[in-house]
């Protein structure tokens, strides 16, 4: 079961691949938070049920927070809500202090 700061699991790798392909981000942090949710609702035992994402890309310039969230969710396709219980997303344009 993947743990924080361990090699990524297949779903984490897929998240990185999809976001990199869609946005060519200047910065991308994908954190597997599943271990902190072990035994809670949505924990499917896979070790890849909860993630947090920080992504910085030019595509987000002049977009509202809601538009950026929708763009990321669209790029992730069937992952949010179907293959992963929860994803926290922070999406910014370069030069924005998070």
N, C-alpha and C positions, 0 to 999 in steps of 0.2 A: 504494500500500500504506500503510495507516494506521501512523503512528509514535507513540511516546509523546508526549503533550502536543500532538497534532495533532487536528484535528476528528475526531469519532468516525466510525467506519465503520458500515454498516447493522446488523451483528450487535451491536456495542457499544451502539448506540442501542436495539436491541430488548431487550437485557439491562436497560438503564436503565428502559425503558417497563414491562417485566414486573414488575420489582422495585418500582417506584413504584406501580403499580396494585395489587399484592398487599399492600404494607406501609405505604404513605404514610410513608416513612422520614424521620426527623429529619435524617439524614445518609446520603448515598450516594456512595461513590467507586468508580468502575469504571475500572480501569487496564488498558490493552492492553499486555501484556508480550510480545507476539509477536516483536518485533524482537530481544529478548534470546535467543530460542529459534530464530532463523533457522538452517536447516540441521540442526536436531536432530530427533529422533523426534517426530512429531506436527505438525511444521511442514508445512502443506498448501500453502504459498505464497500464501494469501489475505491474510495480514497480520492475520488475526483468529483465531488458533488457541489463544492462551494469554491468560488474564485473571486479575486479582486484584480481589476485591470486598471493600470494607468497607461494611457497612450497619448502621445504628443505627435501631431501631424499637421502639415500645411492644409490638408483638406478641411480642417475644423475652423479655419480662419473665417471670421465674420458669421459664424453659425451660433445659434442659441444653444444652451445646455441641452435642451430637449432634442434639437436637431442632431447634435453630436451623439447623444445616447442612441437615437434611432439609427444613425449611420452605422454605429458599432454593432448594434443588435442585428441589423440587416446583413452586415458582413459575416456575422457569426452563424447565420442561417438557423438550423434546427438545434443548435447547441443550447441556447437559453430556454429554460422551461421544459424542454423535452429530454435533453441528455444531461443537463446540469440543473440542479435545484436552484442555485442562486449565484448571480454574478453582479458584483458591485463595479460600476464603471466610472472612471474619471477620465474624461477626454478633453484635451486642451490643444490650442494652437501653439506652436513654438513661440517662446518669449513671454508666455503667460506664467506667472508664478503660481504653482499649485497651492 
